[in-house]
Amino acid sequence: MTEAVSGSRSGNDSGTGSRRIYFEGNINAHELCAGDEVRNLRALSALFSVELTARENWVLITGSADQVSKCMAFFTDLTALYKLRSRKITQRDFDFLCGSYRSSTQSDPAKLWKNRLEVSPKKPCVMPRSRRQQSYVELMRSNEVVFGIGPAGTGKTYLAMAMAVASFLKGDVSRIVLTRPARESGERLGFLPGSMEEKVSPYLRPLYDALYDMLDYDEAQGLIAKGIIEVAPLAFMRGRTLNNAFIILDEAQNTTVDQMLMFLTRMGFGSRCVITGDPQQSDLRENERSGLKHAMETLQDLSGIGFVMFDTSDVVRHHLLEKIITHYTSAPGFTEKA
């Protein structure tokens, strides 16, 4: 990628000027903008407060020197990601890179690509999208137990699921166990219609959703039918020892101290365990102590256990989600759950 400079610029970074970026080879702006040049250039213009004009193999950036420089850095990272992704940028790639610049958590695309997780051949690889997500993947590779803690949308469960599938496909583990507490909120399970499986299914649906993102539906159903992938409520873990398994405990903020200890002691030889949760979204009763918070306090310095603390800057869903979370938590009269 080369550039040409035009316009005027004062002696400091507040001056206004233009830079024209030329893309190498047959790379063009349309491909870099995921096939929606108008929409995405408009989004970049708003993100960096610059004016953008694009033609096939170049983009002209006009604005303050500081913002022009930031926008140029974005195109440098976008071009690097384009090459790493075998000359293919999806809208999701583009939006996530925008989000990383919006939250100032951008990381080297080459490092993110290095930490990609290869799942089913029929599905695209899963890639961390921020420095904390990158650390999360690295910790899951190097530790037997990892805690991913933070708000919704930060990729805690999704990346853990991707790591579980990748580990199984590589032969590092022979089974995947996915569990979460079926914490009752309002209705009691015993009064709901249907079998026990039908009663607990809604609690486990988010785990199924993530699983079907990683594997073809029929492939996932076949592995579930064979017992290679097991999705079950936490209560079903009691009394078991899980060897050579990748175990994920989701929504861990809804465990009690006894339940968390019970879960951690299910791990057998050759197994890895990932615990995810958001301490601010507990459905425990006021007199019940959170097993997740207790584990954070008790196990923080124990060798072989890794902790990653996410915040709203790591949100990788729709870009409005971070703003919604921030506005709710700062609104007068809003009380977070303990």
Secondary structure in CASP SS format (residue, H / E / C, confidence):
PFRMAT SS
TARGET T0000
AUTHOR 0000-0000-0000
METHOD secondary structure of the structure
MODEL  1
M C 1.00
T E 1.00
E E 1.00
A E 1.00
V E 1.00
S E 1.00
G C 1.00
S C 1.00
R C 1.00
S C 1.00
G C 1.00
N C 1.00
D C 1.00
S C 1.00
G C 1.00
T E 1.00
G E 1.00
S E 1.00
R E 1.00
R E 1.00
I E 1.00
Y E 1.00
F C 1.00
E C 1.00
G C 1.00
N C 1.00
I C 1.00
N C 1.00
A H 1.00
H H 1.00
E H 1.00
L H 1.00
C C 1.00
A C 1.00
G C 1.00
D C 1.00
E H 1.00
V H 1.00
R H 1.00
N H 1.00
L H 1.00
R H 1.00
A H 1.00
L H 1.00
S H 1.00
A H 1.00
L H 1.00
F H 1.00
S C 1.00
V C 1.00
E E 1.00
L E 1.00
T E 1.00
A E 1.00
R E 1.00
E C 1.00
N C 1.00
W E 1.00
V E 1.00
L E 1.00
I E 1.00
T E 1.00
G E 1.00
S E 1.00
A H 1.00
D H 1.00
Q H 1.00
V H 1.00
S H 1.00
K H 1.00
C H 1.00
M H 1.00
A H 1.00
F H 1.00
F H 1.00
T H 1.00
D H 1.00
L H 1.00
T H 1.00
A H 1.00
L H 1.00
Y H 1.00
K H 1.00
L H 1.00
R C 1.00
S C 1.00
R C 1.00
K C 1.00
I C 1.00
T C 1.00
Q H 1.00
R H 1.00
D H 1.00
F H 1.00
D H 1.00
F H 1.00
L H 1.00
C H 1.00
G H 1.00
S H 1.00
Y H 1.00
R H 1.00
S C 1.00
S C 1.00
T C 1.00
Q C 1.00
S C 1.00
D C 1.00
P H 1.00
A H 1.00
K H 1.00
L H 1.00
W H 1.00
K H 1.00
N C 1.00
R C 1.00
L E 1.00
E C 1.00
V C 1.00
S C 1.00
P C 1.00
K C 1.00
K C 1.00
P C 1.00
C C 1.00
V E 1.00
M C 1.00
P C 1.00
R C 1.00
S C 1.00
R H 1.00
R H 1.00
Q H 1.00
Q H 1.00
S H 1.00
Y H 1.00
V H 1.00
E H 1.00
L H 1.00
M H 1.00
R H 1.00
S H 1.00
N C 1.00
E C 1.00
V E 1.00
V E 1.00
F E 1.00
G E 1.00
I E 1.00
G C 1.00
P C 1.00
A C 1.00
G C 1.00
T C 1.00
G C 1.00
K H 1.00
T H 1.00
Y H 1.00
L H 1.00
A H 1.00
M H 1.00
A H 1.00
M H 1.00
A H 1.00
V H 1.00
A H 1.00
S H 1.00
F H 1.00
L H 1.00
K H 1.00
G C 1.00
D C 1.00
V C 1.00
S C 1.00
R E 1.00
I E 1.00
V E 1.00
L E 1.00
T E 1.00
R E 1.00
P C 1.00
A C 1.00
R C 1.00
E C 1.00
S C 1.00
G C 1.00
E C 1.00
R C 1.00
L H 1.00
G H 1.00
F H 1.00
L C 1.00
P C 1.00
G C 1.00
S C 1.00
M H 1.00
E H 1.00
E H 1.00
K H 1.00
V H 1.00
S H 1.00
P H 1.00
Y H 1.00
L H 1.00
R H 1.00
P H 1.00
L H 1.00
Y H 1.00
D H 1.00
A H 1.00
L H 1.00
Y H 1.00
D H 1.00
M H 1.00
L C 1.00
D C 1.00
Y H 1.00
D H 1.00
E H 1.00
A H 1.00
Q H 1.00
G H 1.00
L H 1.00
I H 1.00
A H 1.00
K C 1.00
G C 1.00
I C 1.00
I E 1.00
E E 1.00
V E 1.00
A E 1.00
P E 1.00
L H 1.00
A H 1.00
F H 1.00
M H 1.00
R C 1.00
G C 1.00
R C 1.00
T C 1.00
L E 1.00
N C 1.00
N C 1.00
A E 1.00
F E 1.00
I E 1.00
I E 1.00
L E 1.00
D C 1.00
E C 1.00
A H 1.00
Q H 1.00
N H 1.00
T C 1.00
T E 1.00
V H 1.00
D H 1.00
Q H 1.00
M H 1.00
L H 1.00
M H 1.00
F H 1.00
L H 1.00
T C 1.00
R C 1.00
M E 1.00
G C 1.00
F C 1.00
G C 1.00
S C 1.00
R E 1.00
C E 1.00
V E 1.00
I E 1.00
T E 1.00
G E 1.00
D C 1.00
P H 1.00
Q H 1.00
Q H 1.00
S C 1.00
D C 1.00
L C 1.00
R C 1.00
E C 1.00
N C 1.00
E C 1.00
R C 1.00
S E 1.00
G H 1.00
L H 1.00
K H 1.00
H H 1.00
A H 1.00
M H 1.00
E H 1.00
T H 1.00
L H 1.00
Q C 1.00
D C 1.00
L C 1.00
S C 1.00
G C 1.00
I E 1.00
G E 1.00
F E 1.00
V E 1.00
M E 1.00
F C 1.00
D C 1.00
T H 1.00
S H 1.00
D H 1.00
V C 1.00
V C 1.00
R C 1.00
H C 1.00
H H 1.00
L H 1.00
L H 1.00
E H 1.00
K H 1.00
I H 1.00
I H 1.00
T H 1.00
H H 1.00
Y H 1.00
T H 1.00
S H 1.00
A C 1.00
P C 1.00
G C 1.00
F C 1.00
T C 1.00
E C 1.00
K C 1.00
A C 1.00
END
